[in-house]
Amino acid sequence: MTDYTPKNNFDLSNDEIKELFDDLEFGDDTPENDLDLSEDDVNDTLCDLDLGDVAPAPTVKPIVEAAPVKDLPAIIAAPVAAADFDRFDYNGVAPDVAKAARAAATKIRSLIQASIIKAGGELLAIKAKLEHGQFGPWLDAEFSMTERTAQNYMSAFELASKYESVSVLPPATLYRLAAPSTPEDVRVDIVAAIARNEIPSADEVRSLIDKGKAARAAERKAAAEAKRAAKETPEEAARRAKLAQREEKKRQKREDEKAAREAAAQKAADDAVQLLVSRFTDVELLTFCNARRIADYRFDEALKLVEIAAEALVEVG
């Protein structure tokens, strides 16, 4: 097997890279070698990876301010917001042009947001005029647009017509808030926060909606349990209570195992951070942290769109 040396400025040895991979713990949510790869197969795959040349750190403009090395674990773990970095690399652009380009990007994003809401109104109007079964083919023929996308636009229009303040939200967050599956009380609370100029982040909106859905599901479950309990005999109630105790013990065991895995994963992450701190310069560390945070942000934004599409499929189904 060919020995692999990372082509970067950080000068980590093969043993150190392997140690980082070996220490990672992803928990039960990660399939256990579903691809049936041997250790040699995995090592061969890693050795075939070409990470490419990393640009010299001094030429990269850090996104976060320089910080003492002891604060780097917090920097690595910190979330990143859309306004915290440039999506485009403006290092090679004249300062006055870069300023104008950033302003244009902000304005264009606002125009796109407004056009989505307006398009949703037009889609609603024409859908009401077309006969049943014609809307989908019409969308495909005229715009190559799916009905799910059209539904997102129309829901955004209906929500913005009722609460004009929601137009400040980015499209993916607006779609999520406008979705029929979003609990109305959660929607009202979020709109009230926006009216107070307390605009929630995309993650906060998703968390509030998820919690609202969970609470609604718990209420339905409690109502069903109460209805069933009213019809049970004492013997049936005793058997159900005994079964519930066994299930609670299993649940607690799973929670304890999960906590142990998370503690081990955290230790591995802390060890990896300490290795980075010991081998990288401050500038290299900040460059690495910023690159990781930007990648996380972009992945999260793409994942949100996938989740919205999946939710729409469930609702249609």
Phi, psi and omega in degrees: 000133184290134178288137184247130175243121181303135180268081179210180183272358190269344171056048174274140178281165177301318182297321180291321177296315180298322180297321177298314179295318182295329184279346183292139178229118184258352177083183185289343181290346179265126179304138181275089176053047179301337182277358177058047179267138175282169178298322178296320179299316180297314180297320178299318180297315179298321182289336180278348182292139175242104183282351179076168180281134175271132181298145180307132187304319183300339181273355182264130180278113181298144180274327178255155180292153179300141183224157176301151181302325183296340181269359185297323177304322179291322178296317182297322184277346187291141176286164179234137179260164184300328184276357186276353182205163176272130175291331180253146179278105183267010182301325182265012182252141178301142184307317181292323178290320179298318178298316180294322181293320177296317179297320179296320180298316179299316181294318182295319177300321178295320179294320178298317179301314180295323182292326178298314181296316179295319179297324178299321177295318179294321179296318178299318183296314183286330178298323180293338183267331181285152178285163181301131179091353182267336187297313182299308177300324178297316178300315183294318183289320186275324187228358189055040183255139177277161178293330178295317178296317178299320179296322175300315179297315183293321178294321178298319178296315182297319180291317180294330177292329180273321180229096185298332184295339183289351181294348179281347183282148175294157186308310184300320179290321178297317178300316182296316181294326183276349184300141180302333182282349179287125179302137185296322181294324177293318179301315181297319180296319180293318178298320179297321178296319179296321179297332177274008183065027174254072187287118182284154176284169179299319180294322179294319178297315180298318180296316180297318180293316179299318178295321178296318177296319179296319179295320179294321178294321178295322178296318179296319180295317179297321179295319178295320178296318180295320179294319179291320181298327181294338182260355185280150169277163178304322180295317179295321179295321180294317179296320180293322179295320179295318178297320180296323178296317178297317180295324179293321177297319178296318180297317180296322178296318178297319179297318179296318179294321179296318179298321179294318179296318181295323178295319178295320179295320179296319178297318178297320179294318178298319179296320179296319179298316180297324177295317178299315181299323183285338186251335185262154169282167180301316182296317178297320180295315180296321177298315178298313181298316181295319179297319179294318182292320178296317179298319178298316181298313182294321178296317180298318180297319178293321181294325179299319179295321177296318180295320179297317178297320179295318179296322178296321178298318179296317181294320179293320180293000000 
